[in-house]
Amino acid sequence: MTIAKRQFDTLVIGAGGGGLRAALQLSQAEASVAVVSKVFPTRSHTVAAQGGMNAALANVLPDSWHWHMYDTVKGSDYLGDQDAIEYMCRSASNLVVELEHAGVPFSRLDNGKIYQRPFGGQSQNFGGDQAARTCAAADRTGHAILHTLYQQNIRAKTHFFDEYFAIDLIKDDEGFILGALVLEIETGEPLLIEAKTTLLATGGAGQLFRTNTNAHINTGDGLAMALRAGIPVQDMEFFQFHPTGIAGRGMLITEGARGEGGYLINKDGERFMERYAPHARDLASRDVVSRAISTEVREGRGCGADGEHVLLKLDHLGREVLYKRLPGICDTVKTFLHIDPAEEAIPVFPTAHYTMGGIPTDRHGRVIVPVAQGQESIPGLYAVGECACVSVHGANRLGGNSLLDIVVFGRAAGNDIIDYLNDNRYHRPLDNDSVKQAMAHLRRWEQKGEGESVPALKKELQTTMENYCGVFRSEEVLQQGLDKVLQLEQRLQDVRLKDHSKIFNTARIEALELENLMDIAIATVASALGRQESRGAHSRVDHPDRDDQRWLKHSLYYKEQHRLDYKPVTLKPLTVDSFPPKERVY
């Protein structure tokens, strides 16, 4: 079979903020750049980020990048790599100014400066009073950033392949990544995109869980492509549950709602966070607040007929403030709950939200793997954003740091790719065996006959993950969860499609997404079972304490034989003194 081919300097897979920031850097440097996205770019999940982007501008309260770094290291429960965290926090202010100049309409203070709101886990002076560090465009900050970056890429003549699904990476015998095989969803035809460098920016895997805040497109595609290419994924046991998803439905209520003065109550009307985090209360870090809500419900102090949620009160803020600062939240609550948050409290419960782990990278966006004498980069392969693990979030991400992560490391990857292209001016020969392997993967879904259905197996996978790998975990429950997911993986071989047409066959796309989710589910549960301590978002009731002596290390999961390995945390920052691990209280 003859496969259509295109050649570019760089292939970017994923059109969220990380991919588009890197693509913009490259197109402006006159590299030829292809961006492949399975949806129209402005539907990428960055569009859903609400509350804002952290940067120590000190527009509202005194602030410093060093205080931001301290909060991020502490928020990560000391699992974050401190060199990457310093790099990110130092870069933040410049990136906000850059985005503003590119056209992002940040909200303003009366004096004309960019508005900043308090978010969870922020402090002044290394753990002192609450800081106000999150730059916001009302509660639609991700929407504003994504549209701005897309428009700037159009101006820079970036080439977009809209509604193309990436199947597999292509690599040669020497380990160089040569591009990817993709599928045009409209025609069902494969396309081989050859590239000197390939950047994975495919987002997270929130669809692992039944109740989540993520778009349906967040199926861990880049993570699974890396696993199939023999690359491990890092720290997958750390999955963030956002404290305030709409109970039973999952839609996100931004942390900015509590930053503006909202607070949580239980069925007795008690502001229960005062018991769990006496200093920060409702603005403690997300893992702390999520565990507090889950504990209130487990101990019988939940609200509603079945006591399965708590309430987020915003009505005391006043209608004018609410509709000016949180217009999107007001619309969401009125649309899905038919209540007005200016008059009634919102039922909320922790909801699967963010993949802290991912493809291991350094702070230049290069994908790195362990070797006998340390680690080395995969030539030609980069990853940024939620699918990557540069490890600035460690065991728990602070709100407002994800938008910062994607633009800081999107730019860093773009810069490093420019250097790589200068040193590698020509395409390497294609590896036909690798192309055949990718095509065989795609053709697997041409098998006909009776079998299980994709939607049924996906639903079972999501329910299993929710029941066996949630906020609180134990060895017994995780082992049961791993056994069940491995059984589901076996059953995946018996799944068959009923629709074998080519034109816009979304059933085939959903089957490919389910394959990806299955690999990521196994990685997540296996990594959680392996880590015998509680740290950040990973809370083991049978190992309730953090154990720095044994577990201050990153986990690595390999698809081959479901193998686990570990590597050290980078505790040495670039220029300042390290923040050594200590008890984490809010």
N, C-alpha and C positions, 0 to 999 in steps of 0.2 A: 504493500500500500504506500502510495506517495503522500507524505504529509506536508501541508503548506508550512513554509518557514519565513520568519522575519528575524532581522538582526538589529540589535541595539547595543549601545555601550552598557546601559544598566537596565535591568528589569526590576521594577518595584511591584511586589504582589501585595495588594491592599491599598485602599485610597482613604484611610483615616488620616488623622493629623500627623502621625509619625511618618507614614509613607509620603504624604504630600509635602511635608517640610523638607524631607530628603530630596524628593524629586525637584522641588523648586531650586534648592541649592545647586543641583546638578545641571538643570536646564539653563540656569543663569550662567553656569560655567561653560555652556555650549556643548555639553555632552548630549548624546541622543538618548532619551529616556522614555521607556514604555511603562505605563502604570496599568496593571491588570486588576480589575475589581469585579466581584460577582454581582454587585449592585451598582446603580448609578452612584458616582463618587459622593455626592452630598447626602446619600442615605447611609453612608458608613457610620459605625456606632459612635464615633467621636461626637456626632451631632446630638447625642443624648446626654452628654456631660452637662451638668446644670450649674453647680455652685460657683466654680471659678478656678483660678490658677494662682498658686502661691508664688510670691516674690517679696523680698524684704524692702519694699519701696518706702516704708515709714510715712505713708501719707495720712494715716489716721492716728497711729500710736508709734512710739519709738520702736525701731526694729533693726535687725542686723542679719546678714546672710549666715553668720556664725551661730546665732540663736536658732535660725531656721535649720541649720545643719544638726545642731544638738537635738531639736525636736524630732527630726527625721530619724536620726540614729536611735533615739529612745523609742519612738513610735514603732520602729522595725523590730523592737525587742532585741536589739543589738546583733541581729543577723544581717543587717544591711552592710554592704561593702563601703567603707568610709571614704575611700578615694573617689568613688563614683558619686557618693552623696555630696562631698565637698564640691566636686565639679558642677553638679546640678544646681546646688544652692547659690554658688558664686555666679553662675550664668543667668540666674532667673530674671534679675531686673532688666538686663539687656534684652532678653527675649520678649518681655512684656512690651518694652518700648518699640522693639522691632515689629511686633504684631500690631501695635497701635498705628505705627506708620504705614503698615501694609493695609490697614483699613478696618481692624476690629473695633467696633463701637463700644468700648468699655463704659460702664456707668460712671458718673462723675460726682464728685463732692461739690459743695457750693462754691469752693475756691477754684474749681476747674480741674483739680487733680483727679487721677483715677481713684474710684471708690474701692475700698478694701473692707471685707467683712471678717469677723472672727470665725474660725473653724476649729474642729476638734483637735486636741493635741498640740495646739500652738501656745507658745509662752514667750515672755520677754525675759532677757537676762538669765538664760539657762535654767528654766523651770520656775520662773517667777510668775508675775501676773499674766492674765490672758493677753495674747497678741491679736492684732487684726491684720492678716497677711494675705488674704485671698482676694485677688483682683477679679471682679465680676462684671459680666454684661447681663444685668438683671439675673434671671435664673436660666439663661440660655447661652452660657459662655461657650460651650463646645460647638453649638450651632453657629455662633458668630465666627469662631476660629476656623471651623471647617470650610464654611462658605468663602471666607477671605483667602484661605490657602488655595482652594480650588480655582478661584478667579485669578489669583496671581500665577498659578500654573498654566492656565489657558493663555494668559498674557505672555508667559515665557516659552510657549509652544511645546509643552510636555505632550506626549502622544498618549491618549487614553484608549484602552481596550475595555469599554464598559460592558458589563454582563458577560464576562469570561470567567470560567472557573478553573483554578489551578489544580492540576492532577498530581504531578510529582516533579521534584527537582531532577535535573539531568547532571550527572557528574562523570568524570573520567577515572581511569585507573590510578592516576596520581592524586586523586582526591579533590581536584578543581571542580567547582560548580560552574556549569556552562549555560545555565538558563533553566527553563521549565517547559513541560508539556502542559498546555491549557486547552480548555474546551469552550468553544463559542456556544453559549446557551441558546441563542436564537436559531442556529442552524444545526447544532449537534455535531459540528465538525471539529476535529482536533487541530491545534495550531502549535508548532514548535517555535518558541521564542528563544533564540540564541543571544546570550549576553555575556560580556566580560565580567560583569558583577551582577549579583542578584540580591535584592533586599527583601526580606520577609517582614511584612507589617500588617499581619492579618488579624490582629486583635486577640481577645481572650476566648474563653470556652464556657461562658455562663450557662449555655444551654445544656450543660451536664446535669443541671438540677431542675426539678419540676417547677419550683417557684423561684423566679430570678428576675433581675431588673434588666436583663440583656435583650437585644434584638434577636430575632430568630436566626440571623446570619452568624452569630457568635458561636461557631462550632469547632474552634481550635484547629482550623485547617493548616496553618503554617506550622504549628507545633507537631501535628501528625506527619506532615511532609518531612520535617527534620528527623523525627523518629525513624521513618522508613528509610531515610538516607544514612542511618547508622549514628546519628547525633543524639546524645542524651538530652533530657529536659531536666531542669533544675528546680528544686524547692516546690514541687507540685503539691505537697501536702498543705501549703498555705493558701487557702482559698478564702477570700474575704466575704463575710456576710454583713451587708449593710444593715445598720440597726433599724432604719425606717423605710421599709418597703410597705406599700399598702397591704394590710393583712389579707392573706388568702389569694391575692392577685399579683403582687410582686412589683407593681409600678413604683419607681423611685420617688421618694420625697427627700429632696436635697438636704444635706447637712447644713446648708445655708439657712434652712428654716429654724434650726436651733441656734445658728450663729446670729440670726436676727432677734433672738430672744425667746423662741419657742421652747417648751419643756415637756418632759414625759411624766405621766401619772399612771398609777395602777388603779384597781377597782375601788380602793379606799380614798382615792383622790390624793394619795401621797406622792410627793416628788421623790421617788425612790432612789434616783441617782445620787442623792446626798449620802446614802449609806454605802454605795460602791466606790464613789470618787468624790470625797468630801471637798476637794479644792476645785477641780474642773467641772464637777457634776455632769450636766448634759453635754458638755463639750470635752469629755474624756475621749480617748481614741476609740475607733470603731469597734475593735475587738472587745474592749471593756464594756461598752454600752450594749453590744449585742448579747454578751453573756449575761449582763444584768437583766435585760428584758426576758431572755429565755428562762432565767432563774425565777423571776417574778411569776411567770406563767406556770412553770413546773411546780412551784410551791403554792399555787392556788390563789394568787393575787392578780390574775389576768382579768380583763374586762370582756364584756359581751356575754351572750347566752351560754357559750361553752368555755368562757374564760381563756380564750386562745390568743389574745393580743393585749397590748397596752394602748394608751391614748397619747397623741401628740397635740398639745394645746397651742394654738396660735391666735385665738380670738382676742386675747388681751392686747395684741399688738395694734389693733385698729385696722379697719378696712383700707384706709388710704395707704398705710405702710405696706400692708400685705399685697395689695394689687400693684403697687409700684415696684417693690423689691422682689416679689415672688409671683409674677403673673402666670408663669407656666404651671406652677404648683396649684394655684387657684383653679386654673382651667382643668388640670388633670383630676383634681378632687371632685369638682362639680360634674365632670364628664363620667367618671367611673363610679363614684359613690353617691352622686346626686345630693351632696351636702355642700354648704358654703363654709370654708375654713374660717371665715370671719365671724361665724356664729357657732360652729360646732367643732369639737375635737376630732382628729383624724385617727382611725384605728390602724396601728402599725405593728409589724413584727419583722425580725431579722430575715433578710432575703439574700440569696446568692448574688454576688455583685461583681467581683473582680478577681482575676487570676494573678496572684503575686509572683508565682513561679513562671518559668518559661524557658526559651532557648538561651543557653548561657552565652553572654557576650561580655566584652570589655567596654570601657567607656567611650570607645571609638565606634561602637556598633558592630565590631567584628565578632563573628561566632567563634567561640573557643571551646576546645575539648581537652581533657586531661591527656598527658603523655607521661612517659616514664620520668622525665626530668621537668615536671611542672605542667604547663599547658601550651597549646599552640592554636593558631587561628586556622579556620577552614578557608583555603584560598578562594576568593571570589564570592564569599557568602557573608551577608550581614543580616542583622535583625534588630528592629526597634519597636517600642511601644509595648502593649500588653502581651504580645506573643513572646517578647524577649524577657530575659532576666539579667539585667545589668546589675541587679540587686541593690537598687536604691530604696526598695520598699521592704526588703527582708521578710519578716514574719507577719507584718501588718502595715498596710499603706495608710498614710495620713491623707485625709480629704484635701483636695486641691493640689496634690502632688502628681496626679496622673496626667493632667493636661501639660503640666510643666515637663514631666518625663518625656512625652512624645515630641515636643518641640526642641528640647535641649539635645536629646540623643538623635532625633531626626537630622538636625543640623550637623551634629558631630559625625554621624555616619556619612552624610553627604560630603563633608570635608575629606574624610579618609578615603572615600571612593574616588574622589578626584585625584588624590595622590596615587592610588592603585592604578587608575586608568593611565596616568602619565608613565608608570613603570611597565604597564602591560598593554601595549598599543594595538595588539591584534587578537582576533578571536582564536581560541584554540580549536583543534579539530573536534567535531562532534563524536561522542561515544555511542555507536549504534546499539550496543548491548543495553546501555542505560535507557535509550529511547524505546527499545523493544519491551523492556521491563515496565516502563510507564504505560505503554500502549496495552500491555497485557492486563495491567491493573484496571484500565478503563474498560476493556472488553469483558472483564469478569461480569459486568452488569448486563451483558447481552445473553446470558444464560436464561433459557426458558423453562417452563414447567411450573408445578405447584410448589409453594413454599411459604414461609412466614412473610409478613408484611413489614415494610420499613417503619410506618407510623407506630405499629403495635410494639415493636422491639425498642424503638426510641423512647416511647412512654414508659416502658418497663425499666429501661436504663436510668431515666431521670428519676423515677420513683425510688429505685434502689439507691442511687447516690444521695437522695434527700434523706432516706431513712437510715442509711448506714455510714454516711460520711458528712454529718451536719456540724452544728456548732459544738456539741459535746461528743467526744469519741472515747472508745475503750478498745482494748485488744480483741475482746470477744466479738464486739459488734463490727469492728473493721475487718476481722478475719472472715466473718459471715459475708460482709459486703464484697470483699475481694473474691470469695468463692462464687458469689452470685454473678459478679461482673464477668469473671472468666467463663462461666457457663453461657452468659449472653454472647460473649465473643465467639464461642463455638457455634451457637445457634445462628450467628450472622452469616455463616457459610451456607445456611439453608434458605436464606432470604432470596426471593425472586421478585423481579418487577413484572407487572402485568402490562405496562405500557412501554413498548420498545420503539416508539416513534422517535424521530430525531428533532423535530422542530419544537423548540421551547419545552423540552421534556423535563419539567421540574421534579418529577418522581426520581429521575436518575440523579439529579443534583442532590436531592435529599438522601439518597442511598449513599452517595460519596461522603456527604456530611456525617452520616451515621457511622461510617467506617472511622472517620477522624475522631468523632466523639468517643467511640469505643476505646481507641488507643489512649486517649487522654484520661478517660475514667480509670482505666487500669493503672496508669502512671500515678494518678492522684491517690487512689486507695492504697496502692502498694507503698508509696512514699509515706503516707500517714501511718500505716501499720508499722513501718520500719522505725519511725521516730518515737522513742520512748521517753518523752518529756512533754510538758506544756509550754508553748512559746507562741506569743502573738495569737494569730487566728487558729492555731492548732492546739486545742484544749483536750487533753487526755485525762479522764476522771481517774484512771488507774495510775497515772503518773502526773499528779497535779502541779508539780513544781518545775520551774526551769532548771536545767542541768547544764551549766556552762562547761563543766569539766569534761563531760562526755559528748555533748551535743551542740557545742558552739561551732557548727560546721554546716556547709551546704550539702543537701542530698542531690544525687544524680540518678535518674532512672533511664535504663536502656531497654528498648523494645525487645532486643534479643534475649531470650530466656528470662524476661522481666527482671533484669539484674539491677541491684542497687549499689551505688558507690557513693563516696563522700569526698569533699574537698574543703580546705580551710576558708574561713571568712577573712576578708581583707580588713584588718583593724587599723592599718596605718593610713591616715589621710594623706593628701598631697603636700600640704604646707603647714598644717596646724597640728597641735597635739591630739592624740587619739582620745575618744570618749570611751573609757573602759566600761565593761558591763557592770551594772549595779541594779539594785531593786528598782522595779518600775512601778511608780505610784502616781496617781493623778488627783 
